[in-house]
Amino acid sequence: MTAVKDGMGEAKKLRSGELKTEHLLLALSKVRDDTSSAMHKAGATEDALRKAIAKRGGISELELFNPFSNTKVADGLIPLGADVKRLFERVALTAENALGDTLVGSKELVLDMLNDTTCGARAVLVEDLEIDLSDLRDRINGMEKKELVGAGKKLGKKNKGSALQECGIDLCAEARAGKLDPVLGRDAEVDRILRILVSISHFPNPSDCFPIQY
């Protein structure tokens, strides 16, 4: 499974000698599917998870985002943690007992993590990110999507723009709240963007340079 391989890569970057459920959850948040979309909407984004896991491991944000950090990464595969082994055993047993051919995907893995009070992934979500597990579970199961589709509500004039707020992310608001990642090693690019913005804001009005004569 690609998520296991990606999870091992994330675990090694975060200085862990074994794959734990929080590393697997981080890898699943990077997969572009309905489950990761539900996680992002609930606040369990890739960046938020990585920062929380790094903080638990004693890794500062500067070390985390520094490409020249002297972090030792083990070569090859790393062993599965005890919580990951239990996770795989449970989902495999559930799939085996289900009627018909049932495939284990990211949805089944994440939902099982939410129900396991002993795994690290749940601890990161609840204790560090303060995620509402009931809300996240409903989003993953598609209950929020069904409610929006079946409610039959139409956006009126008073609610104009609410669809954009629901489906999009206000990057300006995120920046004001300090939720965006710091820009490292891009001084030249930032300087160029600032010069462009300044030149645009001070671009003279053509009517000032060439007054209209009647």
VODO-907494 format. One line per field, with one value per atom (N, C-alpha, C): x, y, z; residue number from 1. Coordinates in steps of 0.2 Angstrom, whole numbers. Atoms other than C-alpha are relative to their C-alpha. Layout:
px: (X,...);
py: (Y,...);
pz: (Z,...);
num: (NUM,...);
REM end
This chain:
px: (4,0,4,-4,7,0,0,1,5,-5,12,7,-6,27,1,-1,24,0,0,20,7,-6,37,5,-4,45,-1,2,36,3,-3,42,7,-7,60,2,-1,59,-1,1,52,4,-5,66,-3,3,55,3,-2,62,-5,6,45,-6,6,29,-5,5,16,-7,6,-2,-1,0,1,4,-3,13,-4,4,1,-6,6,-13,3,-3,-1,1,0,2,-7,7,-17,-2,3,-20,3,-3,-9,-3,3,-19,-6,5,-31,-7,6,-48,-5,5,-64,2,-2,-57,5,-5,-42,-3,4,-54,-4,4,-65,5,-4,-50,3,-2,-44,-5,5,-61,-1,1,-61,6,-6,-44,6,-6,-33,4,-3,-23,7,-7,-6,5,-5,4,-1,2,-6,2,-2,-3,8,-8,16,3,-3,19,-2,2,9,5,-4,19,7,-7,35,1,-1,32,0,0,28,7,-7,45,5,-5,54,4,-3,57,-3,3,55,-2,2,47,6,-6,64,3,-3,71,-4,4,56,0,0,56,7,-7,75,2,-2,80,8,-7,98,1,0,94,4,-4,106,-4,4,92,2,-2,97,-6,5,86,2,-2,87,-1,1,89,-4,4,77,-7,7,60,2,0,57,-6,6,46,-6,7,28,-1,1,23,-5,5,12,-7,7,-3,-2,1,-1,-2,2,-1,-7,7,-17,-5,5,-25,-1,1,-21,-4,3,-27,-8,7,-44,-3,3,-47,-1,-1,-42,-6,5,-54,-7,6,-68,-2,1,-66,-1,1,-65,-7,7,-82,-5,6,-91,-2,3,-102,3,-2,-95,8,-7,-78,1,-1,-73,7,-7,-57,1,-2,-48,3,-3,-45,1,-2,-40,-6,6,-58,-1,0,-58,6,-6,-41,-1,1,-45,-5,5,-61,2,-2,-53,4,-4,-40,-4,5,-54,-3,3,-61,5,-5,-45,3,-2,-42,7,-7,-24,5,-5,-17,3,-3,-6,-3,4,-16,-6,6,-31,2,-2,-21,2,-2,-14,-6,6,-31,-3,4,-39,4,-4,-25,4,-4,-15,-4,4,-27,-7,6,-42,-6,5,-52,-6,7,-71,0,0,-70,-7,7,-89,-1,1,-89,5,-4,-74,-2,3,-82,-6,6,-98,2,-2,-88,3,-2,-79,-5,6,-95,-4,4,-102,-7,6,-116,-1,1,-112,-2,2,-112,-7,7,-129,-4,4,-136,-1,0,-131,-4,3,-137,-8,7,-154,-4,3,-158,-4,4,-164,1,0,-158,3,-3,-154,3,-4,-142,-4,3,-152,4,-4,-146,4,-4,-142,5,-5,-132,5,-5,-122,7,-7,-104,1,-1,-107,2,-2,-104,8,-7,-87,4,-3,-83,0,0,-89,5,-4,-79,8,-6,-64,4,-4,-50,2,-2,-47,7,-7,-28,2,-1,-28,-1,2,-37,5,-5,-25,6,-7,-10,-1,0,-17,0,0,-20,6,-7,-2,-1,1,-8,4,-3,2,7,-7,19,5,-5,34,4,-3,43,8,-7,61,4,-4,75,-3,3,65,0,0,71,0,0,74,-7,6,57,-5,5,48,2,-2,58,-2,3,53,-7,7,35,-2,1,36,1,-2,44,-6,5,30,-6,6,16,1,-1,24,-1,0,26,-7,7,8,-4,4,1,2,-2,11,0,1,7,-4,4,1,-6,6,-16,2,-1,-15,-2,3,-26,4,-4,-14,6,-6,1,-2,3,-10,-7,7,-24,-4,4,-38,-2,2,-41,-6,6,-58,0);
py: (-6,0,6,-6,17,4,-4,25,-3,3,13,2,-2,17,8,-7,36,1,-1,34,-1,2,26,6,-6,41,5,-5,53,-2,2,43,1,0,43,8,-7,62,3,-2,64,-4,3,54,-6,6,39,-7,7,21,-5,5,13,4,-3,17,0,0,23,3,-2,27,7,-7,46,1,-1,44,-3,3,33,5,-5,46,6,-6,60,-2,2,50,-1,0,47,7,-7,66,3,-2,68,-3,4,56,4,-4,66,-4,4,57,3,-3,60,0,0,55,5,-6,67,7,-7,81,1,0,77,2,-2,78,7,-7,94,5,-4,102,0,1,96,4,-3,104,-4,5,89,0,-1,96,-4,3,89,4,-5,104,-1,0,104,-7,7,85,0,1,86,4,-5,101,-3,3,92,-6,6,76,1,-2,85,3,-3,94,-5,5,78,-4,3,71,5,-5,87,3,-3,94,7,-7,113,1,-2,121,2,-2,128,-6,6,111,-4,3,104,2,-3,116,2,-2,118,-6,6,108,-2,1,109,-3,3,101,-7,6,87,-5,5,75,-7,7,57,-4,4,46,-7,6,28,-3,3,18,-6,6,5,1,0,0,0,0,2,-4,4,-9,3,-3,-7,0,-1,0,-5,4,-10,2,-2,1,0,1,0,-7,7,-19,-2,1,-19,3,-3,-7,-5,4,-18,-7,6,-34,1,-2,-25,1,-1,-19,-6,6,-35,-5,5,-45,3,-3,-33,-1,1,-34,-8,7,-53,-2,2,-54,3,-3,-42,-4,4,-49,3,-2,-49,2,-2,-42,7,-6,-28,2,-2,-18,5,-4,-9,6,-6,9,5,-6,26,1,-2,28,-5,5,11,1,-1,15,6,-6,32,0,1,28,-5,5,13,4,-3,25,5,-4,37,-4,4,23,-3,3,17,5,-6,27,-1,1,20,2,-1,24,8,-7,40,4,-4,46,4,-3,49,5,-4,57,7,-6,70,4,-4,74,3,-2,76,5,-4,83,6,-5,93,4,-4,98,2,-1,98,-1,2,90,-3,3,86,-7,7,67,-2,1,66,3,-4,80,-3,3,72,-7,7,54,1,-2,62,2,-3,71,-6,5,55,-5,4,45,3,-3,58,3,-3,64,7,-7,82,1,-1,80,-2,2,71,5,-5,84,6,-6,98,-1,2,89,-1,2,83,5,-5,99,4,-4,108,7,-7,124,4,-4,138,6,-5,152,7,-7,169,5,-6,186,1,-1,186,-4,5,171,0,-1,177,0,1,171,-5,5,158,-7,6,144,0,-2,152,-1,1,152,-7,7,134,-4,4,127,3,-3,139,1,-2,145,7,-7,163,0,0,164,6,-6,182,-1,1,177,-5,5,162,4,-4,174,4,-5,187,-4,4,173,-4,3,166,-7,7,149,-2,2,149,-2,2,141,5,-5,152,-1,1,155,1,1,149,-1,1,151,3,-3,161,8,-7,179,3,-3,182,1,0,177,5,-5,187,7,-6,202,2,-2,201,1,-1,199,7,-6,214,6,-5,224,1,0,219,4,-3,224,7,-7,240,4,-4,245,0,0,240,5,-4,250,8,-7,266,1,-2,264,6,-6,281,-1,0,284,3,-3,286,7,-6,301,6,-5,310,1,-2,308,3,-3,312,3,-3,324,0,0,323,7,-7,339,0,0,344,6);
pz: (0,0,0,1,-5,6,-6,11,5,-4,21,-1,2,11,1,-1,12,8,-7,31,3,-2,33,-1,2,24,5,-4,35,7,-7,51,0,0,46,0,-1,43,7,-7,60,5,-5,68,4,-4,72,-3,2,71,-2,2,68,-3,3,58,5,-4,70,-3,3,67,-2,2,67,-6,7,53,-6,6,43,-1,0,47,-4,4,40,-7,7,24,-3,3,22,-2,1,23,-6,6,8,-6,6,-3,-2,3,-14,-1,1,-10,5,-5,0,7,-7,16,2,-1,15,0,0,10,6,-6,25,6,-5,36,0,1,29,2,-1,31,8,-7,49,4,-4,53,0,0,51,-7,6,37,0,1,31,5,-3,38,8,-7,55,3,-2,57,1,0,53,6,-5,65,7,-6,79,2,-1,77,1,-1,76,7,-7,92,5,-5,101,0,0,95,1,-2,101,-6,6,83,0,0,82,-8,6,67,-5,4,61,-3,3,60,-5,4,52,-7,6,38,-3,2,36,-4,4,21,1,-1,27,7,-7,44,0,0,49,4,-3,53,-3,2,52,-3,2,41,-1,1,41,-7,7,25,0,1,19,4,-4,28,7,-7,46,2,-3,57,1,-1,60,8,-7,77,3,-3,89,-2,1,86,-7,7,67,-1,1,68,3,-3,79,-5,5,66,-6,6,51,2,-2,61,1,-1,65,-6,6,48,-5,4,40,2,-3,52,-2,2,48,-7,8,29,-1,1,31,2,-3,41,-4,4,29,-6,5,16,-7,7,-2,1,0,-7,2,-3,4,0,0,1,5,-5,14,-3,2,10,5,-5,18,5,-5,25,5,-5,34,5,-4,41,5,-4,47,6,-5,55,6,-6,65,4,-4,71,5,-5,78,5,-5,87,5,-4,95,5,-5,111,2,-2,113,-5,6,96,0,0,94,-5,5,79,3,-3,89,5,-5,103,-4,4,90,-2,3,83,6,-5,100,5,-4,111,-3,3,99,-4,4,86,2,-3,96,-5,5,82,3,-2,85,-4,3,82,-3,3,79,-6,6,66,-5,4,58,-3,2,58,-5,4,50,-7,6,37,-5,4,32,-3,2,31,-5,6,19,3,-3,31,-1,1,29,-8,7,10,-2,1,10,3,-3,21,-4,5,9,-6,6,-6,1,-1,1,4,-4,11,-5,5,-5,1,-1,1,-5,5,-11,3,-3,-8,-2,2,-7,0,0,-7,6,-6,11,1,0,9,-5,6,-6,2,-2,-5,5,-5,8,-4,3,-5,-1,0,-8,6,-6,10,2,-2,12,-3,4,-2,-1,1,-2,7,-6,10,-1,0,14,2,-1,12,4,-3,18,8,-7,34,4,-3,37,1,-1,35,6,-6,47,7,-6,60,1,-1,57,-1,1,51,-6,6,35,2,-2,35,-2,2,35,-7,6,19,1,-1,20,-7,6,7,-7,6,-5,0,0,-2,-7,6,-20,-3,3,-25,4,-4,-11,-2,2,-16,-6,7,-34,0,-1,-29,3,-3,-18,-5,5,-32,-5,5,-44,3,-3,-31,1,-1,-27,-7,7,-46,-2,2,-49,4,-4,-34,-2,2,-40,-7,7,-58,-1,1,-64,-4,4,-71,-7,7,-90,-1,1,-88,3,-3,-77,-4,4,-89,-7,6,-104,0,-1,-100,-6,6,-111,-2,2,-121,-4,4,-127,-4);
num: (1,1,1,2,2,2,3,3,3,4,4,4,5,5,5,6,6,6,7,7,7,8,8,8,9,9,9,10,10,10,11,11,11,12,12,12,13,13,13,14,14,14,15,15,15,16,16,16,17,17,17,18,18,18,19,19,19,20,20,20,21,21,21,22,22,22,23,23,23,24,24,24,25,25,25,26,26,26,27,27,27,28,28,28,29,29,29,30,30,30,31,31,31,32,32,32,33,33,33,34,34,34,35,35,35,36,36,36,37,37,37,38,38,38,39,39,39,40,40,40,41,41,41,42,42,42,43,43,43,44,44,44,45,45,45,46,46,46,47,47,47,48,48,48,49,49,49,50,50,50,51,51,51,52,52,52,53,53,53,54,54,54,55,55,55,56,56,56,57,57,57,58,58,58,59,59,59,60,60,60,61,61,61,62,62,62,63,63,63,64,64,64,65,65,65,66,66,66,67,67,67,68,68,68,69,69,69,70,70,70,71,71,71,72,72,72,73,73,73,74,74,74,75,75,75,76,76,76,77,77,77,78,78,78,79,79,79,80,80,80,81,81,81,82,82,82,83,83,83,84,84,84,85,85,85,86,86,86,87,87,87,88,88,88,89,89,89,90,90,90,91,91,91,92,92,92,93,93,93,94,94,94,95,95,95,96,96,96,97,97,97,98,98,98,99,99,99,100,100,100,101,101,101,102,102,102,103,103,103,104,104,104,105,105,105,106,106,106,107,107,107,108,108,108,109,109,109,110,110,110,111,111,111,112,112,112,113,113,113,114,114,114,115,115,115,116,116,116,117,117,117,118,118,118,119,119,119,120,120,120,121,121,121,122,122,122,123,123,123,124,124,124,125,125,125,126,126,126,127,127,127,128,128,128,129,129,129,130,130,130,131,131,131,132,132,132,133,133,133,134,134,134,135,135,135,136,136,136,137,137,137,138,138,138,139,139,139,140,140,140,141,141,141,142,142,142,143,143,143,144,144,144,145,145,145,146,146,146,147,147,147,148,148,148,149,149,149,150,150,150,151,151,151,152,152,152,153,153,153,154,154,154,155,155,155,156,156,156,157,157,157,158,158,158,159,159,159,160,160,160,161,161,161,162,162,162,163,163,163,164,164,164,165,165,165,166,166,166,167,167,167,168,168,168,169,169,169,170,170,170,171,171,171,172,172,172,173,173,173,174,174,174,175,175,175,176,176,176,177,177,177,178,178,178,179,179,179,180,180,180,181,181,181,182,182,182,183,183,183,184,184,184,185,185,185,186,186,186,187,187,187,188,188,188,189,189,189,190,190,190,191,191,191,192,192,192,193,193,193,194,194,194,195,195,195,196,196,196,197,197,197,198,198,198,199,199,199,200,200,200,201,201,201,202,202,202,203,203,203,204,204,204,205,205,205,206,206,206,207,207,207,208,208,208,209,209,209,210,210,210,211,211,211,212,212,212,213,213,213,214,214,214);
REM end
